[in-house]
């Protein structure tokens, strides 16, 4: 009886491993929303935490289509420590910053016309630069891109626009003084 249970558990584990391998080979994210796909990407754990703490998570789950220029852990690690602390402590400032990296519509990495005309959640045009070596958004070269999700697309960026970070930190400090 004990060996039957062991065999059953082993078969279940093998089944889970096969299912995971199959799901990893499927086109990424096609059955999951933007936030869920980002949660499954280890290099975006800081972005996910920031989205959750800022209230942006609900937007990434429920709205769309959106194109998210998700900032990698490397981007967060390269922020000055004081700036990162200020942003993490202030929901509105982090929301302000992240909203500059989310655009309306599904924008593929090679769709330069859509990139050039894209508007962020705060209504301003993305700062884009299309060069022969690649496309840049808010000063960062598009890295891993075209991660398709049910409600949009994700592109990964490896650093923040210093001007946007500055504006968000100023907002965080101003709102702290008002309290």
C-alpha positions as CSV (number, residue, x, y, z in Angstrom):
1,X,0.0,0.0,0.0
2,X,2.9,2.4,0.9
3,X,4.6,1.7,-2.5
4,X,1.3,2.5,-4.3
5,X,1.2,5.9,-2.6
6,X,4.8,6.6,-3.4
7,X,4.2,5.7,-7.1
8,X,1.1,7.9,-7.1
9,X,3.0,10.9,-5.6
10,X,5.9,10.3,-8.1
11,X,3.4,10.2,-11.0
12,X,1.8,13.4,-9.8
13,X,5.2,15.1,-9.5
14,X,6.2,14.0,-13.0
15,X,2.9,15.3,-14.3
16,X,3.5,18.7,-12.7
17,X,7.0,18.9,-14.2
18,X,5.7,18.0,-17.6
19,X,2.9,20.6,-17.3
20,X,5.4,23.3,-16.2
21,X,7.7,22.5,-19.1
22,X,4.8,22.7,-21.6
23,X,3.6,26.0,-20.1
24,X,7.1,27.4,-20.4
25,X,7.2,26.6,-24.1
26,X,3.9,28.3,-24.8
27,X,4.0,31.9,-26.1
28,X,4.6,33.9,-22.9
29,X,1.6,35.3,-21.2
30,X,-1.2,34.6,-23.7
31,X,-3.5,33.4,-21.0
32,X,-2.4,35.8,-18.2
33,X,-2.8,39.5,-17.5
34,X,0.1,41.9,-17.4
35,X,0.7,41.7,-13.6
36,X,0.5,37.9,-13.5
37,X,3.1,37.6,-16.3
38,X,5.4,40.2,-14.6
39,X,5.1,38.2,-11.3
40,X,6.4,35.1,-13.1
41,X,9.5,37.0,-14.3
42,X,12.2,37.0,-11.6
43,X,13.9,40.0,-13.0
44,X,10.7,42.1,-12.5
45,X,10.1,41.3,-8.8
46,X,10.9,44.9,-7.7
47,X,8.6,46.3,-10.5
48,X,5.8,44.0,-9.2
49,X,6.4,45.1,-5.6
50,X,6.3,48.8,-6.7
51,X,3.1,48.2,-8.8
52,X,1.5,46.6,-5.8
53,X,2.5,49.2,-3.3
54,X,1.5,52.1,-5.6
55,X,-2.0,50.8,-6.6
56,X,-0.8,50.2,-10.2
57,X,-1.4,46.5,-9.8
58,X,-5.1,46.8,-10.2
59,X,-4.7,48.7,-13.5
60,X,-2.2,46.0,-14.8
61,X,-4.7,43.3,-14.0
62,X,-8.0,44.9,-15.1
63,X,-7.4,47.5,-17.8
64,X,-6.1,47.1,-21.4
65,X,-4.9,46.9,-23.8
66,X,-1.8,48.5,-22.3
67,X,1.9,48.3,-23.1
68,X,4.1,48.2,-20.0
69,X,7.7,49.2,-20.1
70,X,8.5,47.3,-17.0
71,X,11.6,48.3,-15.1
72,X,13.9,45.4,-14.2
73,X,15.5,44.8,-10.8
74,X,18.7,46.2,-12.3
75,X,16.8,49.5,-12.9
76,X,15.7,49.7,-9.3
77,X,19.1,48.7,-8.0
78,X,20.7,51.5,-9.9
79,X,18.5,54.2,-8.3
80,X,20.2,56.2,-5.6
81,X,19.4,54.6,-2.3
82,X,17.7,57.7,-0.9
83,X,15.5,58.1,-4.0
84,X,14.4,54.5,-3.9
85,X,13.5,54.8,-0.2
86,X,11.5,58.0,-0.8
87,X,9.6,56.4,-3.7
88,X,8.9,53.1,-1.9
89,X,7.5,55.1,1.1
90,X,5.2,57.2,-1.1
91,X,2.4,55.5,-3.0
92,X,1.4,58.6,-5.0
93,X,5.0,59.3,-6.1
94,X,5.6,55.6,-7.2
95,X,2.3,55.6,-9.0
96,X,3.3,58.8,-10.8
97,X,6.6,57.3,-11.8
98,X,5.3,54.0,-13.0
99,X,2.4,55.6,-14.9
100,X,5.1,57.2,-17.2
101,X,6.1,53.7,-18.2
102,X,2.6,52.4,-19.2
103,X,1.1,53.3,-22.5
104,X,-2.3,52.8,-24.0
105,X,-2.6,50.1,-26.7
106,X,-0.6,47.1,-27.8
107,X,2.7,48.3,-29.0
108,X,5.2,45.8,-30.5
109,X,8.9,46.5,-30.2
110,X,9.3,46.9,-34.0
111,X,6.2,49.1,-34.4
112,X,8.0,52.5,-34.5
113,X,5.0,54.5,-35.7
114,X,3.0,53.3,-32.6
115,X,6.0,53.9,-30.3
116,X,6.4,57.4,-31.5
117,X,2.8,58.3,-31.0
118,X,2.1,56.4,-27.8
119,X,0.6,58.2,-24.8
120,X,1.2,57.1,-21.2
121,X,-1.5,56.7,-18.5
122,X,-0.8,60.3,-17.4
123,X,-1.6,61.5,-21.0
124,X,1.8,62.5,-22.2
125,X,3.6,61.1,-25.1
126,X,6.3,58.6,-24.4
127,X,9.8,59.9,-24.9
128,X,11.0,57.7,-27.7
129,X,14.0,57.5,-29.9
130,X,14.2,55.1,-32.9
131,X,17.8,54.4,-34.0
132,X,19.4,51.8,-36.2
133,X,20.6,49.9,-33.2
134,X,17.2,49.8,-31.5
135,X,14.4,51.6,-30.0
136,X,14.6,53.7,-26.8
137,X,11.8,54.6,-24.4
138,X,12.3,57.3,-21.7
139,X,16.1,57.0,-22.4
140,X,16.4,53.2,-22.0
141,X,17.0,50.8,-24.8
142,X,14.2,48.3,-25.2
143,X,15.6,44.9,-24.1
144,X,13.4,41.9,-23.7
145,X,10.2,42.8,-25.5
146,X,6.9,41.7,-27.0
147,X,5.9,39.6,-24.0
148,X,2.2,39.2,-24.9
149,X,-0.5,39.1,-22.3
150,X,-4.3,39.0,-22.3
151,X,-4.6,42.7,-21.7
152,X,-1.5,44.0,-23.4
153,X,2.2,43.6,-23.8
154,X,5.4,43.9,-21.7
155,X,8.8,45.3,-22.7
156,X,11.6,45.2,-20.1
157,X,13.8,48.3,-19.5
158,X,17.1,48.3,-17.5
159,X,17.1,51.8,-16.2
160,X,14.9,54.7,-15.2
161,X,14.8,58.1,-16.8
162,X,16.6,60.2,-14.2
163,X,14.4,63.2,-15.0
164,X,11.2,61.2,-14.2
165,X,12.8,59.8,-11.0
166,X,13.7,63.4,-9.9
167,X,10.1,64.6,-10.5
168,X,8.7,61.6,-8.6
169,X,11.1,62.2,-5.6
170,X,10.2,65.9,-5.5
171,X,6.6,64.8,-5.4
172,X,7.3,62.3,-2.6
173,X,9.2,64.9,-0.5
174,X,6.5,67.6,-1.1
175,X,3.7,65.3,0.0
176,X,5.7,64.3,3.1
177,X,6.0,68.0,4.1
178,X,2.3,68.5,3.7
179,X,1.5,65.8,6.3
